């Protein structure tokens, strides 16, 4: 399905990003797992090369891990250049999954926590999209697909997450604007709005908050990262060839 494609994933060292790497490799893509934590990105690649997967995964020796900080343009440019050096072509499938939380009530939130979240979740998405798209243009690529990981919090808001909700609402707007601008280049841009998903990110959420969210979720459970990654893989693939600018909710019914 994605045979021969080069797919770059940010936040590829954990959670949803790691699951996206696994499924894209399963579907035949050559995967560039990037993360601020270079060791975690390498672990993802080691998993792709692991014996348990070797029968299923194509190109298993052709994946790459890179340390990349999405908030730093030089770091993003170096990573895209390294991918081009390896494959002699730029990645055409981009997943922006790097993200952080710094939760607090708005009245208590300091400026640093507010800006850090905007920097990683929103500015990072912009920088990676811009650098990756410019590389595609420089190589006269005729198609590409970008998936940004927003959040249902970007649509509904969440108590204690004014910074995070603002960043994820920003990702939805950014997705729509770039979808309009890049359509003529043959590049589609969509975003996914996950609900509560079992990853390290939600590990520190207090039990009573978890219970409350599950109560509000019709399917009464958290998502597994693979359940989000399957939708990302679909949006990256040609199976979604008439979709661009879409915000796809994967929430177990939360916020419908
Ligand atoms: P996670 O914490 O498991 O993974 C996030 C990854 O991003 C980590 O590997 C981390 O090292 C990396 N990262 C953080 N800052 C970075 C930076 N500056 N540059 C590069 N990499 C950086 O989190 P999870 O849950 O897998 O989140 C993935 C995406 O999904 C995030 O954008 C998150 O906001 C979003 N999301 C998660 C939900 C959840 O319930 N887990 C719900 C809705 C959206």
py3Dmol code that shows the C-alpha trace and the ligand (Angstrom):
import py3Dmol

protein = """\
ATOM      1  CA  UNK A   1       0.000   0.000   0.000  1.00  0.00           C
ATOM      2  CA  UNK A   2       2.863   2.422   0.844  1.00  0.00           C
ATOM      3  CA  UNK A   3       5.564   0.477  -0.908  1.00  0.00           C
ATOM      4  CA  UNK A   4       8.554   2.623  -1.853  1.00  0.00           C
ATOM      5  CA  UNK A   5       7.294   5.677   0.035  1.00  0.00           C
ATOM      6  CA  UNK A   6       9.492   7.479   2.538  1.00  0.00           C
ATOM      7  CA  UNK A   7       7.590   8.398   5.701  1.00  0.00           C
ATOM      8  CA  UNK A   8       8.876  10.783   8.369  1.00  0.00           C
ATOM      9  CA  UNK A   9       7.254  10.709  11.810  1.00  0.00           C
ATOM     10  CA  UNK A  10       7.914  13.245  14.596  1.00  0.00           C
ATOM     11  CA  UNK A  11       7.510  12.063  18.166  1.00  0.00           C
ATOM     12  CA  UNK A  12       8.345   8.633  16.749  1.00  0.00           C
ATOM     13  CA  UNK A  13       9.998   7.482  19.967  1.00  0.00           C
ATOM     14  CA  UNK A  14       6.825   6.940  21.951  1.00  0.00           C
ATOM     15  CA  UNK A  15       3.084   6.381  22.023  1.00  0.00           C
ATOM     16  CA  UNK A  16       1.110   7.344  18.953  1.00  0.00           C
ATOM     17  CA  UNK A  17       4.191   8.297  16.893  1.00  0.00           C
ATOM     18  CA  UNK A  18       5.800   4.904  17.558  1.00  0.00           C
ATOM     19  CA  UNK A  19       2.568   3.113  16.601  1.00  0.00           C
ATOM     20  CA  UNK A  20       2.425   5.141  13.375  1.00  0.00           C
ATOM     21  CA  UNK A  21       6.013   4.037  12.584  1.00  0.00           C
ATOM     22  CA  UNK A  22       5.041   0.381  13.121  1.00  0.00           C
ATOM     23  CA  UNK A  23       1.960   0.520  10.910  1.00  0.00           C
ATOM     24  CA  UNK A  24       3.656   2.456   8.112  1.00  0.00           C
ATOM     25  CA  UNK A  25       6.474  -0.102   8.089  1.00  0.00           C
ATOM     26  CA  UNK A  26       3.845  -2.858   8.026  1.00  0.00           C
ATOM     27  CA  UNK A  27       2.332  -1.169   4.967  1.00  0.00           C
ATOM     28  CA  UNK A  28       5.688  -1.139   3.159  1.00  0.00           C
ATOM     29  CA  UNK A  29       6.990   2.388   3.774  1.00  0.00           C
ATOM     30  CA  UNK A  30      10.585   3.218   4.628  1.00  0.00           C
ATOM     31  CA  UNK A  31      10.244   4.893   7.997  1.00  0.00           C
ATOM     32  CA  UNK A  32      12.228   7.813   9.396  1.00  0.00           C
ATOM     33  CA  UNK A  33      11.463   7.862  13.128  1.00  0.00           C
ATOM     34  CA  UNK A  34      12.427  11.215  14.607  1.00  0.00           C
ATOM     35  CA  UNK A  35      12.247  12.377  18.196  1.00  0.00           C
ATOM     36  CA  UNK A  36      13.886  14.843  20.539  1.00  0.00           C
ATOM     37  CA  UNK A  37      14.868  11.698  22.427  1.00  0.00           C
ATOM     38  CA  UNK A  38      17.170  10.142  19.823  1.00  0.00           C
ATOM     39  CA  UNK A  39      17.537   6.933  21.856  1.00  0.00           C
ATOM     40  CA  UNK A  40      13.777   6.408  21.920  1.00  0.00           C
ATOM     41  CA  UNK A  41      13.590   6.925  18.142  1.00  0.00           C
ATOM     42  CA  UNK A  42      16.341   4.322  17.711  1.00  0.00           C
ATOM     43  CA  UNK A  43      14.386   1.931  19.945  1.00  0.00           C
ATOM     44  CA  UNK A  44      11.413   2.302  17.628  1.00  0.00           C
ATOM     45  CA  UNK A  45      13.594   1.387  14.664  1.00  0.00           C
ATOM     46  CA  UNK A  46      15.051  -1.563  16.584  1.00  0.00           C
ATOM     47  CA  UNK A  47      11.489  -2.765  17.144  1.00  0.00           C
ATOM     48  CA  UNK A  48      10.793  -2.534  13.416  1.00  0.00           C
ATOM     49  CA  UNK A  49      13.853  -4.651  12.753  1.00  0.00           C
ATOM     50  CA  UNK A  50      13.005  -7.100  15.537  1.00  0.00           C
ATOM     51  CA  UNK A  51      12.512 -10.763  14.808  1.00  0.00           C
ATOM     52  CA  UNK A  52       8.841 -10.685  15.724  1.00  0.00           C
ATOM     53  CA  UNK A  53       8.143  -8.370  12.831  1.00  0.00           C
ATOM     54  CA  UNK A  54      10.702  -9.439  10.258  1.00  0.00           C
ATOM     55  CA  UNK A  55       8.359 -11.650   8.298  1.00  0.00           C
ATOM     56  CA  UNK A  56       5.716  -8.958   8.069  1.00  0.00           C
ATOM     57  CA  UNK A  57       7.793  -5.864   7.463  1.00  0.00           C
ATOM     58  CA  UNK A  58       9.266  -4.917   4.158  1.00  0.00           C
ATOM     59  CA  UNK A  59      12.364  -2.699   3.886  1.00  0.00           C
ATOM     60  CA  UNK A  60      13.250  -3.717   7.420  1.00  0.00           C
ATOM     61  CA  UNK A  61      16.886  -2.699   6.968  1.00  0.00           C
ATOM     62  CA  UNK A  62      15.911   0.520   5.331  1.00  0.00           C
ATOM     63  CA  UNK A  63      14.441   2.448   8.260  1.00  0.00           C
ATOM     64  CA  UNK A  64      16.200   5.373   9.893  1.00  0.00           C
ATOM     65  CA  UNK A  65      16.139   7.038  13.300  1.00  0.00           C
ATOM     66  CA  UNK A  66      17.100  10.670  13.833  1.00  0.00           C
ATOM     67  CA  UNK A  67      17.276  12.977  16.807  1.00  0.00           C
ATOM     68  CA  UNK A  68      15.211  16.029  15.888  1.00  0.00           C
ATOM     69  CA  UNK A  69      13.755  18.850  17.974  1.00  0.00           C
ATOM     70  CA  UNK A  70      10.657  20.149  16.184  1.00  0.00           C
ATOM     71  CA  UNK A  71      10.997  23.582  17.805  1.00  0.00           C
ATOM     72  CA  UNK A  72      14.416  24.181  16.241  1.00  0.00           C
ATOM     73  CA  UNK A  73      14.473  24.958  12.525  1.00  0.00           C
ATOM     74  CA  UNK A  74      18.149  23.994  12.142  1.00  0.00           C
ATOM     75  CA  UNK A  75      17.458  20.619  13.730  1.00  0.00           C
ATOM     76  CA  UNK A  76      14.471  20.035  11.425  1.00  0.00           C
ATOM     77  CA  UNK A  77      16.489  21.028   8.337  1.00  0.00           C
ATOM     78  CA  UNK A  78      19.378  18.730   9.333  1.00  0.00           C
ATOM     79  CA  UNK A  79      17.033  15.778   9.824  1.00  0.00           C
ATOM     80  CA  UNK A  80      15.293  16.253   6.475  1.00  0.00           C
ATOM     81  CA  UNK A  81      18.723  16.595   4.800  1.00  0.00           C
ATOM     82  CA  UNK A  82      19.902  13.377   6.481  1.00  0.00           C
ATOM     83  CA  UNK A  83      16.816  11.554   5.175  1.00  0.00           C
ATOM     84  CA  UNK A  84      17.442  12.907   1.665  1.00  0.00           C
ATOM     85  CA  UNK A  85      21.094  11.796   1.871  1.00  0.00           C
ATOM     86  CA  UNK A  86      20.026   8.262   2.759  1.00  0.00           C
ATOM     87  CA  UNK A  87      17.169   7.774   0.307  1.00  0.00           C
ATOM     88  CA  UNK A  88      18.185  10.237  -2.448  1.00  0.00           C
ATOM     89  CA  UNK A  89      14.659  11.643  -2.224  1.00  0.00           C
ATOM     90  CA  UNK A  90      12.701  13.621   0.392  1.00  0.00           C
ATOM     91  CA  UNK A  91      10.056  12.025   2.629  1.00  0.00           C
ATOM     92  CA  UNK A  92       6.632  12.460   1.016  1.00  0.00           C
ATOM     93  CA  UNK A  93       4.556  11.185   3.949  1.00  0.00           C
ATOM     94  CA  UNK A  94       4.816  13.338   7.069  1.00  0.00           C
ATOM     95  CA  UNK A  95       3.213  12.710  10.447  1.00  0.00           C
ATOM     96  CA  UNK A  96       3.459  15.495  13.024  1.00  0.00           C
ATOM     97  CA  UNK A  97       2.987  13.589  16.276  1.00  0.00           C
ATOM     98  CA  UNK A  98       5.488  15.272  18.628  1.00  0.00           C
ATOM     99  CA  UNK A  99       3.588  16.878  21.469  1.00  0.00           C
ATOM    100  CA  UNK A 100       3.743  17.828  25.139  1.00  0.00           C
ATOM    101  CA  UNK A 101       1.423  18.856  27.953  1.00  0.00           C
ATOM    102  CA  UNK A 102       2.084  21.336  30.794  1.00  0.00           C
ATOM    103  CA  UNK A 103      -1.295  21.293  32.539  1.00  0.00           C
ATOM    104  CA  UNK A 104      -2.500  23.906  35.001  1.00  0.00           C
ATOM    105  CA  UNK A 105      -5.533  26.076  35.538  1.00  0.00           C
ATOM    106  CA  UNK A 106      -5.314  29.189  33.380  1.00  0.00           C
ATOM    107  CA  UNK A 107      -5.207  31.542  36.381  1.00  0.00           C
ATOM    108  CA  UNK A 108      -2.179  29.706  37.744  1.00  0.00           C
ATOM    109  CA  UNK A 109      -0.433  29.049  34.440  1.00  0.00           C
ATOM    110  CA  UNK A 110       2.923  30.716  33.960  1.00  0.00           C
ATOM    111  CA  UNK A 111       3.964  32.143  30.632  1.00  0.00           C
ATOM    112  CA  UNK A 112       6.740  29.550  30.203  1.00  0.00           C
ATOM    113  CA  UNK A 113       4.331  26.604  30.394  1.00  0.00           C
ATOM    114  CA  UNK A 114       1.959  28.315  27.982  1.00  0.00           C
ATOM    115  CA  UNK A 115       4.637  29.077  25.413  1.00  0.00           C
ATOM    116  CA  UNK A 116       6.453  25.707  25.643  1.00  0.00           C
ATOM    117  CA  UNK A 117       3.290  23.887  24.664  1.00  0.00           C
ATOM    118  CA  UNK A 118       2.590  26.247  21.767  1.00  0.00           C
ATOM    119  CA  UNK A 119       6.216  25.908  20.664  1.00  0.00           C
ATOM    120  CA  UNK A 120       6.236  22.122  20.403  1.00  0.00           C
ATOM    121  CA  UNK A 121       2.637  21.407  19.389  1.00  0.00           C
ATOM    122  CA  UNK A 122       1.946  24.301  17.017  1.00  0.00           C
ATOM    123  CA  UNK A 123       5.217  25.923  15.943  1.00  0.00           C
ATOM    124  CA  UNK A 124       6.796  22.466  15.599  1.00  0.00           C
ATOM    125  CA  UNK A 125       4.017  21.383  13.250  1.00  0.00           C
ATOM    126  CA  UNK A 126       4.535  24.517  11.144  1.00  0.00           C
ATOM    127  CA  UNK A 127       8.345  24.153  10.982  1.00  0.00           C
ATOM    128  CA  UNK A 128       8.297  20.479   9.974  1.00  0.00           C
ATOM    129  CA  UNK A 129       5.539  21.063   7.420  1.00  0.00           C
ATOM    130  CA  UNK A 130       7.369  24.018   5.888  1.00  0.00           C
ATOM    131  CA  UNK A 131      10.812  22.391   5.697  1.00  0.00           C
ATOM    132  CA  UNK A 132       9.430  19.069   4.422  1.00  0.00           C
ATOM    133  CA  UNK A 133       7.250  20.734   1.790  1.00  0.00           C
ATOM    134  CA  UNK A 134      10.111  22.896   0.551  1.00  0.00           C
ATOM    135  CA  UNK A 135      12.228  19.753   0.146  1.00  0.00           C
ATOM    136  CA  UNK A 136       9.421  18.160  -1.888  1.00  0.00           C
ATOM    137  CA  UNK A 137       9.218  21.258  -4.115  1.00  0.00           C
ATOM    138  CA  UNK A 138      13.001  21.314  -4.614  1.00  0.00           C
ATOM    139  CA  UNK A 139      12.871  17.691  -5.779  1.00  0.00           C
ATOM    140  CA  UNK A 140       9.889  18.319  -8.099  1.00  0.00           C
ATOM    141  CA  UNK A 141       7.796  15.795  -6.183  1.00  0.00           C
ATOM    142  CA  UNK A 142       4.293  15.484  -7.610  1.00  0.00           C
ATOM    143  CA  UNK A 143       2.509  14.282  -4.474  1.00  0.00           C
ATOM    144  CA  UNK A 144       2.690  14.179  -0.714  1.00  0.00           C
ATOM    145  CA  UNK A 145       0.503  13.640   2.315  1.00  0.00           C
ATOM    146  CA  UNK A 146       0.782  15.273   5.716  1.00  0.00           C
ATOM    147  CA  UNK A 147      -1.099  14.251   8.850  1.00  0.00           C
ATOM    148  CA  UNK A 148      -1.040  16.493  11.907  1.00  0.00           C
ATOM    149  CA  UNK A 149      -2.008  15.085  15.282  1.00  0.00           C
ATOM    150  CA  UNK A 150      -4.359  17.576  16.903  1.00  0.00           C
ATOM    151  CA  UNK A 151      -6.639  16.528  19.784  1.00  0.00           C
ATOM    152  CA  UNK A 152     -10.301  16.490  20.673  1.00  0.00           C
ATOM    153  CA  UNK A 153      -9.229  19.075  23.289  1.00  0.00           C
ATOM    154  CA  UNK A 154      -8.616  21.454  20.392  1.00  0.00           C
ATOM    155  CA  UNK A 155     -12.324  21.253  19.552  1.00  0.00           C
ATOM    156  CA  UNK A 156     -13.932  20.891  22.988  1.00  0.00           C
ATOM    157  CA  UNK A 157     -11.405  22.492  25.335  1.00  0.00           C
ATOM    158  CA  UNK A 158     -10.361  20.759  28.557  1.00  0.00           C
ATOM    159  CA  UNK A 159     -10.146  22.126  32.090  1.00  0.00           C
ATOM    160  CA  UNK A 160      -6.494  22.634  33.009  1.00  0.00           C
ATOM    161  CA  UNK A 161      -5.333  22.604  29.393  1.00  0.00           C
ATOM    162  CA  UNK A 162      -5.840  26.138  28.067  1.00  0.00           C
ATOM    163  CA  UNK A 163      -2.321  26.031  26.571  1.00  0.00           C
ATOM    164  CA  UNK A 164      -2.743  22.559  25.082  1.00  0.00           C
ATOM    165  CA  UNK A 165      -6.285  23.183  23.765  1.00  0.00           C
ATOM    166  CA  UNK A 166      -5.143  26.449  22.166  1.00  0.00           C
ATOM    167  CA  UNK A 167      -2.202  24.695  20.499  1.00  0.00           C
ATOM    168  CA  UNK A 168      -4.377  21.871  19.186  1.00  0.00           C
ATOM    169  CA  UNK A 169      -7.099  24.252  17.924  1.00  0.00           C
ATOM    170  CA  UNK A 170      -4.222  26.048  16.179  1.00  0.00           C
ATOM    171  CA  UNK A 171      -3.190  22.789  14.523  1.00  0.00           C
ATOM    172  CA  UNK A 172      -6.717  22.415  13.080  1.00  0.00           C
ATOM    173  CA  UNK A 173      -6.581  25.920  11.575  1.00  0.00           C
ATOM    174  CA  UNK A 174      -3.030  25.390  10.340  1.00  0.00           C
ATOM    175  CA  UNK A 175      -4.113  22.138   8.685  1.00  0.00           C
ATOM    176  CA  UNK A 176      -6.953  23.839   6.791  1.00  0.00           C
ATOM    177  CA  UNK A 177      -4.854  26.779   5.582  1.00  0.00           C
ATOM    178  CA  UNK A 178      -1.976  24.591   4.437  1.00  0.00           C
ATOM    179  CA  UNK A 179      -4.388  22.165   2.768  1.00  0.00           C
ATOM    180  CA  UNK A 180      -5.637  25.066   0.643  1.00  0.00           C
ATOM    181  CA  UNK A 181      -2.141  26.350  -0.124  1.00  0.00           C
ATOM    182  CA  UNK A 182      -0.517  23.009  -0.939  1.00  0.00           C
ATOM    183  CA  UNK A 183      -3.307  21.384  -2.964  1.00  0.00           C
ATOM    184  CA  UNK A 184      -1.877  22.754  -6.217  1.00  0.00           C
ATOM    185  CA  UNK A 185       1.422  20.999  -5.362  1.00  0.00           C
ATOM    186  CA  UNK A 186      -0.390  17.670  -5.022  1.00  0.00           C
ATOM    187  CA  UNK A 187       0.163  17.688  -1.265  1.00  0.00           C
ATOM    188  CA  UNK A 188      -2.807  16.761   0.942  1.00  0.00           C
ATOM    189  CA  UNK A 189      -2.928  17.896   4.582  1.00  0.00           C
ATOM    190  CA  UNK A 190      -5.307  16.417   7.152  1.00  0.00           C
ATOM    191  CA  UNK A 191      -5.445  16.187  10.914  1.00  0.00           C
ATOM    192  CA  UNK A 192      -6.547  13.591  13.416  1.00  0.00           C
ATOM    193  CA  UNK A 193      -8.206  14.502  16.716  1.00  0.00           C
ATOM    194  CA  UNK A 194      -7.566  11.616  19.111  1.00  0.00           C
ATOM    195  CA  UNK A 195      -9.512  11.184  22.315  1.00  0.00           C
ATOM    196  CA  UNK A 196      -7.961   9.760  25.459  1.00  0.00           C
ATOM    197  CA  UNK A 197      -5.191   7.372  24.336  1.00  0.00           C
ATOM    198  CA  UNK A 198      -3.081   5.063  26.481  1.00  0.00           C
ATOM    199  CA  UNK A 199       0.443   6.505  26.181  1.00  0.00           C
ATOM    200  CA  UNK A 200       3.108   7.998  28.439  1.00  0.00           C
ATOM    201  CA  UNK A 201       1.451  11.396  27.949  1.00  0.00           C
ATOM    202  CA  UNK A 202      -1.601  10.448  30.005  1.00  0.00           C
ATOM    203  CA  UNK A 203       0.403   8.452  32.591  1.00  0.00           C
ATOM    204  CA  UNK A 204       0.371  11.350  35.063  1.00  0.00           C
ATOM    205  CA  UNK A 205      -3.332  12.182  34.745  1.00  0.00           C
ATOM    206  CA  UNK A 206      -5.020  11.764  38.161  1.00  0.00           C
ATOM    207  CA  UNK A 207      -7.329   8.739  38.520  1.00  0.00           C
ATOM    208  CA  UNK A 208     -10.429  10.824  39.142  1.00  0.00           C
ATOM    209  CA  UNK A 209      -9.868  12.746  35.892  1.00  0.00           C
ATOM    210  CA  UNK A 210      -9.373   9.466  33.986  1.00  0.00           C
ATOM    211  CA  UNK A 211     -12.646   8.151  35.423  1.00  0.00           C
ATOM    212  CA  UNK A 212     -14.463  11.349  34.458  1.00  0.00           C
ATOM    213  CA  UNK A 213     -13.187  11.233  30.868  1.00  0.00           C
ATOM    214  CA  UNK A 214     -14.083   7.553  30.503  1.00  0.00           C
ATOM    215  CA  UNK A 215     -17.556   8.299  31.844  1.00  0.00           C
ATOM    216  CA  UNK A 216     -18.009  10.898  29.090  1.00  0.00           C
ATOM    217  CA  UNK A 217     -16.662   8.506  26.413  1.00  0.00           C
ATOM    218  CA  UNK A 218     -19.446   6.348  24.911  1.00  0.00           C
ATOM    219  CA  UNK A 219     -17.059   3.417  24.274  1.00  0.00           C
ATOM    220  CA  UNK A 220     -16.009   3.633  27.962  1.00  0.00           C
ATOM    221  CA  UNK A 221     -12.307   3.037  27.439  1.00  0.00           C
ATOM    222  CA  UNK A 222      -9.101   4.689  26.248  1.00  0.00           C
ATOM    223  CA  UNK A 223      -7.809   4.169  22.715  1.00  0.00           C
ATOM    224  CA  UNK A 224      -4.740   2.065  22.098  1.00  0.00           C
ATOM    225  CA  UNK A 225      -2.111   4.025  20.091  1.00  0.00           C
ATOM    226  CA  UNK A 226      -2.575   1.630  17.134  1.00  0.00           C
ATOM    227  CA  UNK A 227      -6.249   2.639  16.860  1.00  0.00           C
ATOM    228  CA  UNK A 228      -5.140   6.216  16.183  1.00  0.00           C
ATOM    229  CA  UNK A 229      -2.250   5.095  13.966  1.00  0.00           C
ATOM    230  CA  UNK A 230      -4.574   3.099  11.675  1.00  0.00           C
ATOM    231  CA  UNK A 231      -6.430   6.310  10.815  1.00  0.00           C
ATOM    232  CA  UNK A 232      -3.155   8.160  10.272  1.00  0.00           C
ATOM    233  CA  UNK A 233      -1.972   5.395   7.918  1.00  0.00           C
ATOM    234  CA  UNK A 234      -5.235   5.663   5.965  1.00  0.00           C
ATOM    235  CA  UNK A 235      -4.918   9.452   5.636  1.00  0.00           C
ATOM    236  CA  UNK A 236      -1.310   9.160   4.489  1.00  0.00           C
ATOM    237  CA  UNK A 237      -2.200   6.568   1.867  1.00  0.00           C
ATOM    238  CA  UNK A 238      -3.845   7.014  -1.524  1.00  0.00           C
ATOM    239  CA  UNK A 239      -6.964   5.350  -0.073  1.00  0.00           C
ATOM    240  CA  UNK A 240      -7.887   8.831   1.178  1.00  0.00           C
ATOM    241  CA  UNK A 241      -6.988  10.509  -2.126  1.00  0.00           C
ATOM    242  CA  UNK A 242     -10.003  12.889  -2.099  1.00  0.00           C
ATOM    243  CA  UNK A 243      -9.472  14.025   1.488  1.00  0.00           C
ATOM    244  CA  UNK A 244      -7.666  17.237   2.361  1.00  0.00           C
ATOM    245  CA  UNK A 245      -8.206  19.797   5.120  1.00  0.00           C
ATOM    246  CA  UNK A 246     -10.200  17.248   7.118  1.00  0.00           C
ATOM    247  CA  UNK A 247     -10.262  16.956  10.913  1.00  0.00           C
ATOM    248  CA  UNK A 248     -10.945  13.324  11.727  1.00  0.00           C
ATOM    249  CA  UNK A 249     -12.111  12.557  15.265  1.00  0.00           C
ATOM    250  CA  UNK A 250     -10.966   9.230  16.741  1.00  0.00           C
ATOM    251  CA  UNK A 251     -12.420   9.509  20.223  1.00  0.00           C
ATOM    252  CA  UNK A 252     -14.592   6.531  21.104  1.00  0.00           C
ATOM    253  CA  UNK A 253     -17.497   8.928  20.629  1.00  0.00           C
ATOM    254  CA  UNK A 254     -16.276  11.632  23.030  1.00  0.00           C
ATOM    255  CA  UNK A 255     -17.403  15.038  21.782  1.00  0.00           C
ATOM    256  CA  UNK A 256     -19.542  13.813  18.887  1.00  0.00           C
TER     257      UNK A 256
END
"""
ligand_1 = """\
44
LIG
P 4.036 10.644 24.125
O 4.439 11.511 25.257
O 3.946 9.174 24.326
O 4.958 10.928 22.838
C 5.316 12.218 22.466
C 6.703 12.180 21.851
O 7.036 13.506 21.396
C 7.805 11.758 22.834
O 8.573 10.709 22.314
C 8.644 13.026 23.018
O 10.027 12.772 23.225
C 8.404 13.727 21.681
N 8.690 15.153 21.761
C 8.345 16.029 22.724
N 8.843 17.248 22.455
C 9.504 17.143 21.274
C 10.233 18.057 20.479
N 10.412 19.345 20.831
N 10.775 17.617 19.308
C 10.627 16.318 18.934
N 9.969 15.404 19.663
C 9.410 15.813 20.831
O 2.624 11.220 23.679
P 1.476 10.637 22.717
O 0.288 10.416 23.558
O 1.987 9.565 21.862
O 1.191 11.926 21.845
C 1.402 11.997 20.448
C 0.555 13.135 19.906
O -0.829 12.831 20.107
C 0.796 14.465 20.624
O 0.752 15.518 19.692
C -0.378 14.570 21.574
O -0.677 15.899 21.903
C -1.466 13.902 20.746
N -2.611 13.431 21.513
C -2.448 12.494 22.504
C -3.554 12.071 23.228
C -3.452 11.076 24.331
O -4.467 10.865 25.046
N -2.336 10.396 24.520
C -4.901 12.591 22.945
C -4.933 13.544 21.870
C -3.827 13.935 21.178
"""
view = py3Dmol.view(width=600, height=400)
view.addModel(protein, "pdb")
view.setStyle({"model": 0}, {"cartoon": {"style": "trace"}})
view.addModel(ligand_1, "xyz")
view.setStyle({"model": 1}, {"stick": {}})
view.zoomTo()
view.show()
